[in-house]
Amino acid sequence: MAVLTLTLHPGNVLAWLLVGLLAGAIAGRLTRGRGFGCIGDIVVGLIGSFIGGLIVAPFVKQTTTAGFLGTLLVALIGALVLLIGLRVLRSIV
C-alpha cells in the first residue's frame, strides 16, 4: 500500500503565497477589476492555481518541471477562469 507524504518547507509555503498573490493580482487586472486586496488576491491565486492545475494536468506529463514562470502561468490561467466564472455567476444572480 502506497502512502502519500507531504512535506511542507517554509520556502515552499512562501513560494505558494507569492505565486498566489501574483496570479490573483494579475488576473484581477486582466479581468478589468481592481483586485480584492492583498489577502483576497492571494486566495484567488491559490484557488486559481488548483483550478489551473486541474485544467493543465491532462496536457502535460507528470514529470514535467515548469519552474516559477510556468507555475505562475498555470495559476494565472486558473485564477482567470475562477474570476470569469464568479463574474458570470454574479450577473446571473
Buried (B, 14 or more C-beta within 10 A) or exposed (E): EEEEEEEEEEEEEEEBEBBBBBBBBBBBEEBEEEBBEEEEBBBBBBBBBBBBBEEBEEEEEEEEEEEEEEBBBBBBBBBBBBBEEEEEEEEEE
